[in-house]
């Protein structure tokens, strides 16, 4: 049976992954509250007559759209660079809160308050490419 020796500091990546789940739960609760506040019943995803509700929903949905890529990149990149990958992951997670709260204002352009999280995602991407190149003996 094959085994992988995880770096001791990989625990940081595990903690950021767990924290990211808490962030998703928080965003989901915000959408549930907005549903109640604006009277948007399930199973409607969006309501053309409730643009602020749509902002809550989009903040959550966009985060979910990026979540799989984030987790894969952070967890794989963390195999070689656990602290850097976890730090980049934490940047992304925190930025999603700024993104969401900017969106919650009802002015979608204010979601860009969390755009700096893209740097965290790029950092995780760098770590993962480096891991792959290292495993293949290119670096």
N, C-alpha and C positions, 0 to 999 in steps of 0.2 A: 504494500500500500504506500502510495506517495504521501509525503507530508510537506507542509510549508512551515518553516520557522519564521514566526512573526517577530519583528523588532519589538523590543520592550516598550518603546514609546508609541507603538501602534494603538495603545489604549486611548490616546488622544483622539485618533480618528473614530474609534468606537464611541467615545463620549460626544463628539460633534455629530455623529450619525444619530445618536439617541436624542440629542438636543434638536436636531432637525425635525424629528417626529413631533416633538412638543410644539415647534413652530407651526407645523402643518395642522395640528389639532387646534391651536390658537386661531389660525386663519379660518379653519372650518367653523369654529364657534362664532367668529365674527360674521360669517355668511349666514349662519342660522339665525343670529340676532337680527341681521338686516332683513331676512325673510319675514320675520315677525313684525319688525318695525314698519316695513313698507308693504306688507300684505301680499307677498309673492308666495303662492302655494306651490308645493311639490306637485308634479315633477318639472315644472318650468325652470329652465336654466337661466333665462334672461327675460326681461319684460321691457318692451320698447317704451312703455309709459313710466318706467321707474329707473331713470338713468343712474341715480346714485346707487341703487341696489346693484345695477349692472357693474358698477365700479368695484364693489365688494366682491362680487362673483368673479370678475376678471382677475383681480389681484390673487385670489385663491387658485383659479384655474391656470393662470400663467405659471404660478409657482409649481403646480402639479405637472405642467407640461415640461418643465426643466428638471424635475426632481430625479428622474431615473438617470439622466446624464450626470447630474451632480454627484449622486451616490456612487456610481460606477467609477467616475474619475477620481473622487476623493479616496475611496477605499483601495483602488488599485495603486494610485500614486503614492498612497501612504505606505505601501509595502517597501518602497525604497526611501522615501522622504516623509516619515510619519509626522514629524512636528510641522514641517512646512505645509504639507498637504492638509493637516488638521487646521492650521492657522488660516489657510486659504478657504477651507470649508467653513470655518467660523465666520469669516468675512462674508461669504455668500449667504449664510443663514441670517446673520444680523441685517444684511442689506435688504433681505426680503421683507423684513418688518418695516423698514423705511419705505420701501417700494409700496407695500400695502397701505401704510398710513398716508402716504402721498395720494394714492388712488382714492382712499376713503373720503377725501375732501370733495369729491364730485368733479374735480378738474383732472381728467386723465393725464394731462401733461405733467402734473406733480408727482406721478409715479416715478419719474426720472430721479427723484431724490434717492432712490435705491440703485441707480444705474452702476454705481461703483462696485457692486457685487460681481459684475462681470470680470473684474480683475481677479477675484477669488476663484471663479470658475476657470479662467485662463491659467492661473497658477496650478490648479489641479490637473488641467490638461497637459501642461508642461511636465509635471511629475509623472503622469501616466506614459507620455511619449518617451521620456527618459528611461522609465522602467522597461518598456518594450525594447528600446534600442540596446539597453544594457543586457537584457536577457538574451538578445540575439548576438551579442558580442561586438556591436558596432561602436560602442563607447565604453 
